């Protein structure tokens, strides 16, 4: 019997989960799914390998999906000391991407809500795929976001 597999969420660790969740709600129209999380106890100590850990946060419903994957934004009571500015070519998870109808409008909203630009806005035809207008940006905590609009050939 084949194992059923279903993608469920992507997690962002935040310095301030409420502020970061508000950013994604205001800029990308994500919606909170209740309840908020306040996790602690022996079970999560074992799962995270952090004794005495407490994790707070929320899942956000992503735009374009009725019952799809969520963006999980969590804050730990004990943060790693190795945090650094994210680079687009760092090994591991790099960025999340949103398809939008108007890239420039979302860039303006992103900046107005505390985000910033990472790269330059590009427009490019990719043979066999279509035309892309896209930019890499950062949320207020430095996580990389791709804002894109594809038009088929």
C-alpha positions, 0 to 999 in steps of 0.5 A: 500500500502506497503511503499518502503524502500531503504538503501541509505548511512552511515554518518561519521562526520570528523574533516577534511572531505577531508583528511578522504575521501582521506583515504577511496578512497586510501585504499578501492577504494571508488569513489567520487560522485559529487557534493561536499556538502556545506550546510547551511541555515534555513532548515539545522539549523532546521534539525540538531537543530544547529543554524548557522550550515554549513556542508561540505563534499562528498558522496563516492561510495562504491566498489562493487556497481554500484548504491548502498549505499554511505559513506557520509563524512561530517564536521560541522563548529561546532563540538560536545565537547563530542568526544571520542575514539571509542570502539568496544562495544560502544552502537549505530553504531560500525563500517563499514566493507569491504570484501577484497580479501587480508586482509594483503594487505589492512592492509598495505595500511591502515597503510601507509595512516594514519590508525591503528590497533584496534585488532588482525588479526584472522582466524576462521571457523564458522560452517555453514557459512565458514572461516573468516580472519578479523581484526578491524582497525581504520581510521585516525580519529579513526572510526572503520573498519572491514577488512574481507575475507570470504570463504564459506564452 
